[in-house]
Amino acid sequence: MEFTGLPGAVAVSHLSVYDWPAADGVCGGTPHMHLTCSEAYVVTGGSGAVQTLTASGYEVTPLVPGTVAWFTPGTIHRLVNEDDLRITVLMQNNGLPEAGDAVLTLPPEHLTDPETYAAATAIPVDAPEEEQERIARARRDLALEGYRALRDADGPEPLAAFHRAAAALVRPRLAEWRERWQRGARAAAAATGDQLDRLERGDPAHLSDALVRAEQPSAYGKFGMCGRLNVYKGTA
């Protein structure tokens, strides 16, 4: 199977981090966690930070132009916008983040089942922009409630309970995720293996199939979890 997306089945988007102030006076995005995808930031403008929470503890990583920061699945992260923070985001396993790989840190009562979770997080794409912004801000603030409880918890059990709830939420979608992975990241790795096999046999025929592609964003200013997103159809 040949994969024709970005190298290594990486997804890319451009992010302008929300400048909405939260109850704690900090401006920024919605804390959440990815279950199967590592994420990387290439900071292109402004300044800010990413707050992270893992089983190893809480950290704050400053973000300034030129910084490249990344983290693995299971890292709860909250982007903080101090001064017009802009980032190019690289995501592992293109297509999986858009298929629900991220789970917001909502309070436990909103994590009981997929329908309850969707009611608190879904943004109707056909709603007026003002309504989309209202929902995005409301879910951000709700996720911050759960995030602060996890960050300030005494002992590891609340975070472990969130991990279990997140895993249960996404379980019905795992077959779909596996199909996306097989078409994307697995196919990209397999293509490299095939090319190595060809070269080992002295067969450079695949080099004659070289191609060049370019595209502009397919959507501008989408309300994402961390900010307004410019996204590319070919990498989702």
Sequence and secondary structure as in RCSB ss.txt:
>XXXX:A:sequence
MEFTGLPGAVAVSHLSVYDWPAADGVCGGTPHMHLTCSEAYVVTGGSGAVQTLTASGYEVTPLVPGTVAWFTPGT
IHRLVNEDDLRITVLMQNNGLPEAGDAVLTLPPEHLTDPETYAAATAIPVDAPEEEQERIARARRDLALEGYRAL
RDADGPEPLAAFHRAAAALVRPRLAEWRERWQRGARAAAAATGDQLDRLERGDPAHLSDALVRAEQPSAYGKFGM
CGRLNVYKGTA
>XXXX:A:secstr
    SSGGG EEEEEEE   B TTS BB   EEESS  EEEEEEEEEEEEEEEETTEEEEEEE TT EEEE TT 
EEEEEEEEEEEEEEEESSTTTGGGTTEEE   GGGSSSHHHHHHHH   TTS HHHHHHHHHHHHHHHHHHHHHH
HT SSSHHHHHHHHHHHHHHGGGHHHHHHHHHHTHHHHHHHHHHHHHHHHTT  GGGGG        SEEEEE S
SEEEEE GGG 
